């Protein structure tokens, strides 16, 4: 069986056909226009923005994109085009997987945070800058998946914050 026939059947089974090059340009223009303005373009704006010479041609492409499942349109409503399964949606909702730390890296990082905590706890005055640094470090531990270490440092961070507040109000 011919490769293009196989691809066509695979696309039909997925429910939508891949857009042609011209249709992809039209989709990209509509998507960008909506992102910039907050509403969909008129057919004339699409015509001017994509270099077409006829609104009828734009209408033909848009209707084909609707049939193929790439666009949706509310009946009898102006500026009602919506991009279905936009490429922006896919990139924005793609899950972010954090880099996994090696055990040696985890140990090193926790030791560095411990060092900063000891310095802050041993100083006579806790500065706002020290507190900010420690908040960032404990947050980073949490983001990196080191929940236990983050929790243990949070209790120490609360004690330092309380100590700073007590010193601030002492006369």
N, C-alpha and C positions, 0 to 999 in steps of 0.2 A: 504494500500500500504506500502511496506517495506520502512523503514527510509532511507537506502542507495540509493534506487531507487529514492526517492524524492530529496535527496541531489544531485544525479547525474543529474536529470532533471533540478534542479535549477542552477547547474553549467553550463549546456549546454545552458540554456536560457540566462545566463550572457555573453556567447561568449567564455569563456575560461574554461577549466577544471582545477581543482586544481591539482598541481603536486604531484606525489607520493613522498615517503620519499627519495628514491634515486635521483629522479629528482630534489627535493628541495635542496639536498646536492650539486648537479651539478650546479644548478642555483646560489646558494650561493657562490660556488667556482668561477664561471665565474664573478659574480658581484664584488667580492672582488679583483679578478685578474685585472679587468678593472679599478677599483678604484685605485689600487696600481700602475699599469704600464701605464695606459692611452690607452691601446689597448687590444683587446680580446685575450685569450689564443688559442694556437693551440690545435688540438685534442690530440696530444701526451702530452702536458702540462696538459690538463684536465685529461687525463688518469693517469698521475703520481700524480697529486694533489689530486685526489679523490680516489686513491687506486684501480682503475680498472686494469685488466690485459690485456685488448684488446682495440685497437682503434676502432674496429668494434662495441663493446658494447657502447663506448662513442658516436659514430656516431648515433647509434640507439636511445639512450636517447636524444641526441640533436635534431634529426629529430622529435621525438615525442614532445619535448618541442616547437619546431617550429610549428607543427600541432596544438598543444593545445593553441598557442598564447602567450607563455611565453618568447620565443626568436624570434628574427628576424635575417635574414642572407642575405647579398647581394650575388647575383649569381656570381659564378666564381671569387670570391675575397677571398684572404687569410685573416685570422684574422678579420672576418667581423661580428662576433656574437654581437648582442646587446640585452640586457635584456629589455623586454617590461614591463612597469608598475612595476619597481623595488621597493623593500621595502624601499630603500634609498629615492627614489623620494617621496613616501608617507610621510615618517617622516620629510623630509626636507621642504615639502610644506604644512604641516599641519598648519592651522592657529593658531596663538598664541593669546589667549584671556587674556587680562590683568585682574588682580584681581580688582574687583570693590571696591572702597573705600566707607566707610560709610560717611555720612555728617559730623559727629563729627571728623572722621579721616582727611577729607579734610580740615576742619577748623583748626585743630591742625597743619597740615603740612604747610598750608599757613601762619599761625602765626609764625612758626619756621623760614620759609624763610624770612618773614618780619623782624624778629629779626636780622637775619644775614645782611640783607640789611641796616637796621638802624645803626648797628655797623660799617659797611663799610662806610656809608655816613657821620657818625659823626667823623670818624677818620681823622686826618690831612693828612695822606698819605695812598693811596690805594695800597696795595701790590698785587703782581701777584698771590699769593696764595689765597687772598680774592676773586679776580676776577674769578679764576678757580673754587673755591667753588661755587660762585654764578652762573656761567655758568652751572655747573653740576646740581645745584638745580632747575634752571629754565627749564633745559632740562628734568629733572625728572618729573616736574609738567606736561610738555607737554606729556610725555610718559604715565603718569597716567590718561590722559584725561582731565586735568584741563587747557584747552587752554586759557581761559580768564585770569586766574591768571598768566600763563606763559607770555602772551602778555604784561600784565601790568608791570611785573617785567623786561621784556626785555627793555622797554624804560628807566627804572631806571638804568639797567645794562649798556646801551649805554652811559648814562650820567657819570657813574662812570669810564668807560673805557676812555672817553674823558678827564675827570679830571686827570686820571693817566697819560695820554699822555702829557697833558699840564704841569703837574708837572715835568715830565721827561725832557722836553725841557727847562724848566725855569732855568736860571743861578743864 
